[in-house]
C-alpha cells in the first residue's frame, strides 16, 4: 500500500435516504478546510432507491484514485449495522468500524427470503475493531431522527486528528441549511463525546 | 444544492465531474445547452440551470431532440452543449452520424457519460466505439479539473476542425469530486446564421463531398493529437509502459507511481506518432482501460506488436485500484485483513409511499403483469409484486406489448399492460402508442404519471408544467394526447386508491380495443408530506394473515408473526397497508409519529 501512509481513506456506508451524501460532503469540506487534496466518489440513480449506498472519501497530500482499495480504509463509517458488516472488508487491519444503533431490514428480509444477520457476532468472529454509537437514541433525544448522520460523523471525527476542530465547524456551517444548523452542531458534538 | 447560484469567479472548488463540465461550459462561453436526464449525466444540465443563467438551458423530451437543437444552435454560430448517458447516445445516433459530416459552426460538445459496472443502466456499452464509428473527435478527462478544461478544448477543436466533439465521461468521473481551478467566463460572440446549403443539406451530391472532408479532418486531427497537451508521456521505469486514459489513469498512478505512462486525453483519433515514440521508449506495453479493448486493438492493429490489455484487465464491470493492482501483477490477489461478510442483499426498492406501489400491488393481485420500461417502476419486477416481465429501452414497454400481441394473440397478452412512466412516455412512448392504434393492437398502456423524471433524481419534463429552471411552462395533457393518437378509452386513477386501480385494470384489460390508464399521483420526492403520521398496529385485531406484507413496503417487516412498522421509514401520506388489512388492525395516526 504505497500511498496509504499519506492518504486517509474513509468509507461511509448505509442505505439510500440516510444522509450519507451530506455526511461525506461535510467530511470532504472539513478535509478541504484543513488544506488537503481530496477526492470523493459515490453513485446516484437506481442504486439510491433504498439500496446499499457507499461514499468513498480520500484526503491527503496528493490523491489519485477516487475509489478506496479494499483492505485500506482507515475508517468505515456505517450508518446502518448490517451495511457496516457488508463493507468491513474495505477496512485496513488497524482501522476502525463505527456502527449505529440502527437496523433497517432490506426487502429480502422483510419478505422472509433472508434473515437479518447477527452483526456484532459477525464482527467479533472476524476480530474487527468496532464501536456501536447510540446515534438514533441521541438523535431522538435531540428531537430529530434525521441528524443520525451528524452524530456518527462526530464520533468518526475523533479518529481523524489531522482535521482541525475549526475545519469541522466551517464544513458543517457551509453544508447544513441554516435553520437546522443548531441541532446538527449539537448532534456532531454528542457524537464526538461517544468515543 | 446549497452551493447553487454562488460559485465564485476564481479560486478552487470541490466539484463533481458533472459540475465541472457545467463550469467549463460557462467559462468557455457556451451559449446554449439541452439534454434529457440520464444517470450518470443528469447533473450537468442541472448545474447549468442552477448556477449559470448566462447559458440558455433546457430539458429536451429525448436525446435526439437535444442534439438536433444543439445542432441548430451551432448552425446559428452559438457554442452549444448536450449531455446524455451512454444509451442516450444511441437515441441521438441518427443526428450524430450526419452532424459529423455537416460539422459545427459554433462549437458543439456532446457529453457521453458511460456507466461501466451498470450502477444505473441496462448495459455497459463503451461509447468510445461510437466516436470512432461516427468519426468525431473525442476527449476523455481523468478528473474534474480536466473535465472542465476539456470542455474548452472540445470547443476549440470543434470550431477549428468543423466537427462536433464528444466528451466521454464515465460514472467515476461524473460522480467523483475533486478540486477544480475556477476562471471567469470568457466573452464569445454568437456568429449568426449564414445560409450554406452545400454544407447543411446532405443530399447525396453534397454528402459525398462532406464525407471526403471528414476523412481528411480525421487525419489532420491525428497530427493535432500528437501535440495536444492532453496527451502526454510521463517518463518512469522503462521496463513497463502503460497506455491509459480517463479514470483508469488514476488507478494506474495509485498502484504503480513509478511506471512509464502514456496518458491519453484525446482518444479519437489516436495520436499515432506520440504512441510510436512511447512504444520505442519502453520494453513492454500494457494497456489499462475500462470496458472494451478500444486502445489495445487499435494499437495492436496499427503496429502489429504484442500489446497486453484485456488479458490482464477485465472487459466487464468497472475498474478499481485493486483490480488494476492484480492485473499489473503488483501484489497478490490481496487477502483483505477482514474477510468479506456474506450478508443479505439490499436491492433497490420502491420508496415507502411510492405511487407506483399501488399499481403493481393491484396488477399482482389480479394476477396480471406488465411489459416494462426504464424508470423507478422497473422495480415492479421485485418481490412481492413481480409484475414486470420485459425491459429493453426507453419506450419499449408499449412496442413490446404490441409485438407480443401480434405474435401470440390476446389470449397470451390479455394479462399484460405496458407500464411506462410519464417522462419515458414523452421520451419515446408516444410513437409506440400511435403504432399500436394504427396497426390494430388492443393493448392497455399504463402511464405511471408521478409528475417528474424520478429515477434520475427529480427533473422536470414537458408534462410537469415546469421547465429546467423551475419556471412555469406549457404542459402536455396526456389524456388529450392519447385521444389524439386515436385511443378511445383513456382514464385516470389514483394508484393508491386500490379499489379503483384494480377496477380500471380489470376493465381495460378485458377490452378488445387499445386503452390507456393514467395512474396519477405525485412522486414522494416532489413535495413535503402533509404530516408526520405513521401506520400503527392494533395487535389485538391482527390475525397474522400477512396481507400487509404483500404491499411490499420497506417500512413493514414481519416480526414474531406480526407486522412491525418502522417509524423512520413509514411515509405519512400513504395508507396502502391500512387499505389491504382485512381486520382493520392497521391505522394511520399521529400517536406513532416519528
Interface residues (C-beta under 8 A of the other chain):
Chain A: X2 X3 X15 X16 X17 X28 X29 X32 X37 X38 X39 X40 X41 X42 X43 X44 X45 X46 X47 X48 X49 X50 X51 X52 X63 X64 X65 X66 X67 X68 X69 X70 X71 X82 X83 X85 X86 X88 X89 X90 X91 X92 X93 X102 X104 X105 X106 X107 X108 X109 X110 X111 X112 X113 X114 X115 X116 X117 X122 X126 X127 X128 X145 X174 X175 X177
Chain B: X2 X14 X39 X40 X42 X43 X119 X120 X143 X171 X172 X175 X176 X177 X178 X179 X247 X250 X251 X253 X254 X255 X257 X320 X321 X322 X325 X334 X335 X336 X337 X338 X339 X340 X341 X343 X344 X345 X346 X347 X348 X349 X350 X351 X376 X378 X379 X382 X383 X384 X455 X456 X457 X549 X552 X554 X556 X557 X558 X566 X568 X569 X594
